[in-house]
């Protein structure tokens, strides 16, 4: 009898794990026809083959203002992130994009995906970004010229990188303060959160991030409420800026999707440009 109970519990936990992976890393279910336009192949510390893409701000060979290391959201990919990169290119920054294992631009299967594996992917992408920069300009990129930018799930990854790697700053777009907090605000979430296998506790980590931090969130975000950005801002160490966006849009007669990274980026473009240049926001750009 005891053995049967153990098997039932084990099966239940396995189903919870599969469900969490499918929801948290939604991109594993995207079209597997891999985007293959000048991708860079590299290997993570644990031997997984993933891909990245380096986009230059200028084709003239002129050095950029800096370089953006971009971590995409849970349902995105390199192909989807090109539109984000183009905005930063217009601002004068090179951009390095990469895709997590199990996503369309990689080969590893979904059950290898976890919070830890995303961090390994991000660290490998950081090292590859530096190599690509050196290849382009025959000089090392200065730490203060590197900016970690992430959207949604990717904001937690960017938060992790800003904690362990030197940089000029962190830009968190529509991120959650922790997975626990994000889940508990959903229906039945107060029960489900006790079974989470991943934590993504940016709330705790941001306390120890010393570089400038910009937290962006739209007040009408349908996926993650802006209280996440407010919690991160309150917890963050000094040199922090919070920008809650309030501009409304309608598309084809319907309310826009305010968790869209391009919408957030374009709405806050002036604020982001100022932050990347100065490391803080003036009062004029503290809301948009």
N, C-alpha and C positions, 0 to 999 in steps of 0.2 A: 504493500500500500504506500509506504514511504517512498519507494522507488518511483511509483506512478506519479505521485505528487511532484517529485523532483523533475520528472520528464515534462510534465505539464507546465511547470514554472519556467523551465529552460526554453520550451517552445514559445511560451508567451513572451519572454524577454527577447528571443530571436526575432519574433514578429515585430516587436516594438523597435528593435534596432533597424530592421529593414524599412519600416515605416518612416523612422527618423531620417535615415539616409536619403530616401526618396523625396521627402519634403524639404530637408535642409539643403541638399545638393541636387536641386531640381534639374540642373543642366545635364545630368547623366542621361536624362530621357530625351534630350534634344536630338535633332537629326544628326546621324553619325557620318554624313557625307562631309568629310573633313575639309575645312577651308585650307588652301594650300598655296597661298600667294607669298612667296619669299619668307617662309617661316624659318626660324632658327631652332634647331634641335639641340637639346641639352639634357643632362642626366642629374637627377636629384641625389642627395646624399644616400638615400636608401635604394638607389639603383633604378628609379622609374624614369622612363623617357617621356619628357613633356616638350612643349613647343612655345616659342615666343615670337614676337615681331618687333623690330626696331623701326620707328618712323621719325624722320628728320624734319625739323621745322623749316629748314632751308635747303635747297638743292645746290646752293652756291659754294658749300663747304665752310660757310661762316659758322662759328661756334654759336650754340643756342644760349639763351639766358640760363637754362638749367635743363634738368631731365626729370620727367614724371614716370614713376614706377606705378602702374595702374593695376589694381586688383579688382576684378569684376564681381558682379553679384551672383547669387546662387542659380539663376536661370539664364545666364549669359555665356559669352565665349569671346574669343579674339575677334571673330568676324563682327559680332555685335558691338564690340568696343572701338572699332575703327572710327565711328561717328564721334565718340568721346575724344579720341586722340586728335581728331581734326580741329576741335575747339582749342585744345592746348597748343597745337602747332601754330594756329593763328595768333596765339599770345606770345609766340617765340620760344616754345619749349619742345625739345625732343621728347618722345614718348616710348616707353617699353611696355608692351602688352604681353600677357602670357595666359595660358589656360590651365586650369587644375587637372590633375589626373582624373580619368573617367569622363571628362568632358569631350566634346566633339574633336578638338584638336590634339587629343592625346590618345593613348592606346590602352591604358590600364583599366581594368574593370571596376565596377562601382563599389564592391565590397572592400576595396583598399582605401576608400575615401574616409577621412576623419578630420577632426580639428587639427591633430598633429600632422597629418599628411599635407594639409593645405599650407601649414607653416613651412614644411620642408620644401614644398613647391615654390613658395614665395621667396625663400632664402636662396634657392637655386636660381630663380629668375633675377634676383638682385645681383648675384655674382655674374651671371651672363650679361646683364645690362651693362655692368662696368667694363666687361671685355668688349662688348659691341661699341661702346663709347670710345674706348681706346683705339679700336680698329678704325673708326671713322675719323678721329681727330689726332691720333698719335700722341695723346697725352691722357693722364688719368683724370677722371671727373672729380672735382672737389666735393667733399662731403656736403658742404652747405648749398651746393647746386642740385642736390638730389631731394626730391619731394615724394613722399609716399601718399598716394591718393587711392581711396577705395570707396566702392558703393555697396550699400546694404551688407550682405555677408562679407564682401570684400573690404568694407570699412573696418571690420574686426581684424582682418588679415593685415591691413595697412597699419592699424594700431599696434599690432604685435611687432611689425618690422620697425616702426618708429621707436619702440622700446629697446630693441636689441641692436639696431644698426644706426650709425651716425647719419644725419641728414639735415636738411634745411628746414623741414617742417612736415606736418601731417595735415591732410585734408580728408575729413570724414564726411561722406555724403550719404544721408538717409540710413545711417547705421543703427544698430541696436546696442543698448548699454551692456546687455549680457543675454545669452540665449534663454536663460532662466526667466529673466524679466520679460522678454519678448513673448515667450510661451504662456506665462501665467496670465497675460492680458487677453488671451484667446479663449473661446468657449471651452470649458473643461480643462483649461490650461493649468489651473492650480493643482490638479491631480497629476496631469501628464508630466509636469516639470520634475517630479521626483524620479522619473525613469530616464532622464536625459543622459546620453552617453557623451555628448559634447557640451562644452560650457561657453566658450568664446566670451570670457569675462573681461571685456574691454573696460568696464567700470572700475575694476581693481587696478588694471595695468596702467590706465591713463594717469593715475596719480603720480606715477614715477617717470612719465615721459617729459623730458626737459625742454625739447625743442618747441617752437611755436605750433599751436594747434588751431585749426579752423573747423568748426562743427556746423554743417549745413543740413537743414531739414525743412521740408515744406509743411506748413501748418495743416494742410488738407491731405497729407499722405494717407492713402487708403490701406497700405500694408503695414506700416510701422508708425505709430503716433509720434509727434515731435517731443513728447516727454522723454523719449530715449536720448535725444540730443541734449535736452535740458539736464538730465541726470549725469550725462558724461561731462557737461560743462561744469556742473557743481563739483564733481569729483576730481576734475583735472587740476594739475599743478598750474602754476602761473604761466603767463604767456599764452593765453587762450582767448579765442574769439568765437562767439555764437551768432549765427545768422539764421533766423527763422523766416522763411520765405512766405509771402502772403498773396502774391500775384495770382489771379485766377485765369484759367484758360478754358475754352470750349472747342471741341473738335467734332465736326459733323453733328453739331447740335447737342453733344453730350459733354459732361464734365471731363476734363483731361485726367490722365492717370498721373498723379503727382509723385509717385515713387519712381517714375521714369528718370534714369540718370541724366539723359540729355536735357530734359526739361529743367531739372534742378541746376544743371551746369550752365545752361544758357540764361536762366533767370538770375543766377548769382555770378555771372561772368565778371562783372566789374569788381565784386567783392573778392573773388578768387584771384584776379589779376593783382589787386592791391596787396592781398595777403602774401602771394608768392614774391612780390617785390619788397615789401616792408616787414612782413612777419606779424602784422596786426591789421585790424580794420579801423578806419575812421568812423565816426558816428554816422556819416552819410551812407556808408556801406554796411552798417551793422544790421540793416533790414532791407529786403528787396522784394 
